[in-house]
Amino acid sequence: MRGARTEIFDQRADSLAGQLRGKAWADLIAYGASALGDHGLVWLLVAVARSRVPGPRRRRALWALGFTGVVTPVVNAALKRAVGRQRPESRLDPHPFPLRLPRSSSFPSGHTLAAWCAAYLLSDKGAARAGCYGTAAVISWSRVHTRQHHPSDVVAGAAVGLGVGALGGWLRDRLGVGL
């Protein structure tokens, strides 16, 4: 069961997110980002783009794709099973755009977990890093905007995703994948 502070955080953050719901531009971005986050589609596209040229960058991109694709679903499923949190009740409200409605429990946000893990593993420096983390942030926000997750589900998904990404980076470096 959620604590009082988590409940207050979720209510306040959802209220802030609600200020953008119904605005055509915000809905378009949120629903588009949520769709691109489905099954890690955006990260597959980034990894494929980064894999065009042989060498360390290709190996790092393929490692990121493989690690994220194998490890994050396992971690996400285990946490969802352990916590069993209900999704927001208002998630069945009419949606302005098509949206895949997951049947799993809410905590943590799998889209967010995978996004932050992939962003960690795919980011290099400068614009690439900003682009990866910016994309992860938009995907995370989209899950609250579309009312698929409580805000605290998204915060937890980001924290776990970064932790799993750090583990993946550590393993990659120990195995010499990115050399």
C-alpha positions in Angstrom: 0.0 0.0 0.0 1.2 3.5 -0.8 2.3 5.8 2.0 0.8 9.2 2.6 3.8 11.0 1.1 3.7 9.0 -2.0 0.0 9.6 -2.4 0.5 13.4 -2.0 3.4 13.3 -4.5 1.2 11.4 -7.0 -1.7 13.7 -6.6 0.3 16.9 -7.0 2.4 15.6 -9.9 -0.7 14.3 -11.7 -2.4 17.6 -11.1 0.6 19.4 -12.8 0.4 16.8 -15.7 -3.3 17.4 -16.0 -2.7 21.0 -16.9 -1.4 19.8 -20.3 -3.9 17.0 -20.9 -6.3 18.0 -23.7 -3.9 20.4 -25.3 -3.5 19.0 -28.9 0.3 19.5 -29.0 0.9 17.9 -25.6 -1.4 15.0 -26.3 0.3 14.4 -29.7 3.8 14.4 -28.1 2.7 12.2 -25.2 0.8 9.6 -27.2 3.6 9.5 -29.8 6.3 9.1 -27.2 4.3 6.4 -25.4 4.0 4.5 -28.7 7.7 4.9 -29.5 8.4 3.5 -26.0 6.3 0.4 -26.6 8.6 -2.6 -26.5 11.7 -0.3 -26.7 11.0 0.7 -30.4 12.8 4.0 -30.2 15.8 2.4 -28.6 15.9 -0.2 -31.4 15.9 2.6 -33.9 18.7 4.4 -32.1 20.8 1.3 -31.8 20.3 0.4 -35.5 21.3 4.0 -36.5 24.4 3.8 -34.3 25.3 0.3 -35.7 25.8 1.5 -39.2 29.6 1.7 -38.9 31.6 -1.3 -37.6 33.7 -0.7 -34.4 33.3 0.1 -30.8 30.3 2.3 -31.3 28.4 -0.6 -33.0 29.4 -3.1 -30.3 28.2 -0.7 -27.6 24.9 -0.1 -29.4 24.3 -3.8 -29.9 25.2 -4.5 -26.2 22.8 -1.7 -25.1 20.0 -3.2 -27.2 20.6 -6.7 -26.1 21.1 -6.0 -22.5 18.1 -3.6 -22.3 15.9 -6.0 -24.2 16.8 -9.0 -22.0 17.3 -7.6 -18.5 14.7 -4.8 -18.2 11.7 -7.0 -18.9 12.9 -9.5 -16.3 13.5 -6.8 -13.7 10.2 -5.1 -14.5 8.1 -8.3 -14.3 9.7 -9.2 -11.0 9.0 -5.8 -9.5 5.4 -5.7 -10.9 4.7 -9.2 -9.5 6.2 -8.3 -6.1 4.3 -4.9 -5.7 1.1 -5.5 -7.6 0.0 -1.9 -7.6 -3.2 -0.9 -9.5 -2.9 1.5 -12.4 -4.6 4.9 -12.2 -8.4 4.5 -12.3 -8.7 7.3 -14.8 -6.6 5.5 -17.3 -9.7 4.2 -19.1 -11.0 7.7 -19.9 -11.3 8.3 -23.6 -8.0 8.9 -25.3 -7.5 11.4 -28.1 -5.1 9.0 -29.9 -4.7 5.2 -30.1 -2.9 3.8 -27.0 -1.9 0.3 -26.1 -3.4 -0.4 -22.6 -1.1 -2.8 -20.7 -2.7 -5.4 -18.5 0.1 -5.7 -16.0 0.3 -3.9 -12.7 1.5 -0.3 -12.5 4.7 -0.3 -10.4 7.2 0.4 -11.8 6.7 1.9 -15.3 8.3 -0.5 -17.7 8.5 2.1 -20.5 10.4 4.3 -18.1 12.7 1.6 -16.7 13.7 0.5 -20.3 14.0 4.1 -21.4 16.5 5.1 -18.7 18.5 1.9 -19.0 18.8 2.3 -22.7 19.6 6.0 -22.4 22.4 5.2 -19.9 23.9 2.6 -22.2 23.5 4.4 -25.5 24.6 7.9 -24.3 28.1 9.0 -25.2 28.8 12.7 -24.8 27.3 16.0 -25.7 24.2 16.0 -28.0 23.9 12.2 -28.0 23.7 12.1 -24.3 21.2 15.0 -24.1 19.2 13.3 -26.9 19.1 10.0 -25.1 18.2 11.4 -21.7 15.7 13.9 -23.2 14.0 11.0 -25.0 13.8 9.0 -21.8 12.3 12.0 -19.9 9.6 12.5 -22.6 8.7 8.8 -22.6 8.5 8.9 -18.8 6.3 12.0 -18.8 4.1 10.4 -21.4 3.2 7.6 -19.1 1.8 10.0 -16.6 0.2 12.3 -19.2 -1.7 9.3 -20.7 -2.6 8.1 -17.2 -1.0 4.7 -17.6 1.1 5.2 -14.5 1.1 7.1 -11.2 4.0 9.6 -11.1 5.8 7.6 -8.4 5.8 4.6 -10.8 7.7 6.7 -13.3 10.2 8.0 -10.7 10.8 4.4 -9.5 11.1 3.2 -13.1 13.7 5.9 -13.9 15.8 5.1 -10.7 15.7 1.3 -11.4 16.4 1.9 -15.1 19.5 4.0 -14.3 20.7 1.4 -11.8 20.2 -1.5 -14.3 21.9 0.7 -17.0 24.8 1.2 -14.7 25.1 -2.5 -14.1 25.0 -3.1 -17.9 27.7 -0.5 -18.4 29.8 -2.1 -15.7 29.4 -5.5 -17.3 30.1 -4.2 -20.8 33.3 -2.6 -19.6 34.4 -5.7 -17.7 33.7 -7.9 -20.7 35.5 -5.5 -23.0 32.4 -5.2 -25.3 32.9 -1.5 -26.1 36.6 -1.6 -26.9 
